[in-house]
Amino acid sequence: MKRPWRVARDVVVGLSMLFLGLLIAAKLENDNRQVIAGHFIAVDGDTLMQAGARFRLEGIDAPEIGQSCRDHGAPTACGETAKRRLAEWAAHRDFSCSGGGSDRYGRLLVRCRAGEVDVNAALVRDGFAVSYGDYAREEAAARLSGGGLWNGEFQRPADWRRSHQAGAELEEGEHSPGFLAFIGRWLGVN
């Protein structure tokens, strides 16, 4: 039979090993994150480009370039407005992004900062983007204040993309069904 102090020692050693394992796992996860700084170009309201590489702002969804919204009944180019606002943030001297995962188009998913400001959160809070898995509190605040998109009527970007799939405003890597049908006819497949 084990003595009580041996049991206590075994429990302490076991818990210490578990804690050490969790610390190592957390460190490895952080090591996979890349930090990118320098000059960025805003492609649209939630995509940046640097040296040919594209980066998608994680947790948000901004209106597409061709998307228009209504501000007090008047049409506005909300996609262009969101792009300009992201470009303004990207122009900050201390702007940087970090990320580790990729989206289905191979873009690095990033969270960006300008000094102490979480840019992804600011875009949602100011009404230039909506929450896309994160930033629900910021979206609720934007909705309450009536800022940006919430100042009028708009279609959520994901819904707008679905309704315009046959148009020219597709995500990189996607093709319209009309184009694929044309290629199929041209190749004699259909």
HELIX and SHEET records of a PDB file:
HELIX    1   1 PRO A    4  ASP A   31  1                                  28    
HELIX    2   2 CYS A   78  ALA A   90  1                                  13    
HELIX    3   3 VAL A  119  ARG A  125  1                                   7    
HELIX    4   4 ALA A  136  SER A  145  1                                  10    
HELIX    5   5 GLY A  148  ASN A  151  5                                   4    
HELIX    6   6 PRO A  157  SER A  163  1                                   7    
HELIX    7   7 PRO A  177  LEU A  187  1                                  11    
SHEET    1   A 6 GLN A  34  ALA A  37  0                                        
SHEET    2   A 6 PHE A  95  SER A 102 -1                                        
SHEET    3   A 6 LEU A 108  ALA A 114 -1                                        
SHEET    4   A 6 ALA A  53  LEU A  57  1                                        
SHEET    5   A 6 THR A  47  GLN A  50 -1                                        
SHEET    6   A 6 ILE A  41  ASP A  44 -1                                        
SHEET    1   B 4 GLN A  34  ALA A  37  0                                        
SHEET    2   B 4 PHE A  95  SER A 102 -1                                        
SHEET    3   B 4 LEU A 108  ALA A 114 -1                                        
SHEET    4   B 4 VAL A 117  ASP A 118 -1                                        
SHEET    1   C 2 ILE A  60  ASP A  61  0                                        
SHEET    2   C 2 VAL A 130  SER A 131 -1                                        
SHEET    1   D 3 ALA A  74  THR A  76  0                                        
SHEET    2   D 3 CYS A  69  ASP A  71 -1                                        
SHEET    3   D 3 GLY A 152  GLU A 153 -1                                        
END                                                                             
